[in-house]
Amino acid sequence: MVIREAREVDMGAIADLCRNSLMKIYEGLMEPGKSMPWVDGDDVEKYIRGNWPSMKVAWDEDQLVGLIATNRNHIDILWVSEQARQQGIGLKLLDEAEQGLTGRYADMTAECLNESSITFFQHRGYAIQRQFTDGMSGVEKVVMSKVLEVSDRD
């Protein structure tokens, strides 16, 4: 497996992973069909076009198996394909993102949608800061943060 910065050539594979993840995650949390405009329209491609330079991707041979996107010190997306989960890919992507942002920020934040993502981030030293209902989706989200150690920022 190779983890590297996303390239423009990755955008199609990133869009496929994002669509699959959106459907699997949000459809279980929202009213049926409510997430369809995000995956049927061009919102995914617009997001990727605007953010792929801040993404890191994990490739296993010729298949995209994970990605992480950050916006400043916020983890915007951390998704691993369903067939590649429980192999440490999410941890490696998170490590890459944290290392890439050390020295620039004192902390990192992430929004979680379910218990498994909360547990994942808690095991990496993140703590729950607040909960809110997302205005667009109506989904309950949990904001978590981690203070980066001073030695991490040197």
HELIX and SHEET records of a PDB file:
HELIX    1   1 GLU A    8  ASP A   10  5                                   3    
HELIX    2   2 MET A   11  TYR A   26  1                                  16    
HELIX    3   3 MET A   36  ASP A   40  1                                   5    
HELIX    4   4 ASP A   43  ASN A   51  1                                   9    
HELIX    5   5 TRP A   52  SER A   54  5                                   3    
HELIX    6   6 GLU A   82  ALA A   84  5                                   3    
HELIX    7   7 ILE A   89  LEU A  101  1                                  13    
HELIX    8   8 GLU A  115  HIS A  123  1                                   9    
HELIX    9   9 VAL A  150  ARG A  153  1                                   4    
SHEET    1   A 7 VAL A   2  GLU A   5  0                                        
SHEET    2   A 7 MET A  55  ASP A  60 -1                                        
SHEET    3   A 7 GLN A  63  ASN A  71 -1                                        
SHEET    4   A 7 HIS A  74  VAL A  80 -1                                        
SHEET    5   A 7 ASP A 107  CYS A 112  1                                        
SHEET    6   A 7 GLU A 140  VAL A 147 -1                                        
SHEET    7   A 7 ALA A 127  THR A 133 -1                                        
END                                                                             
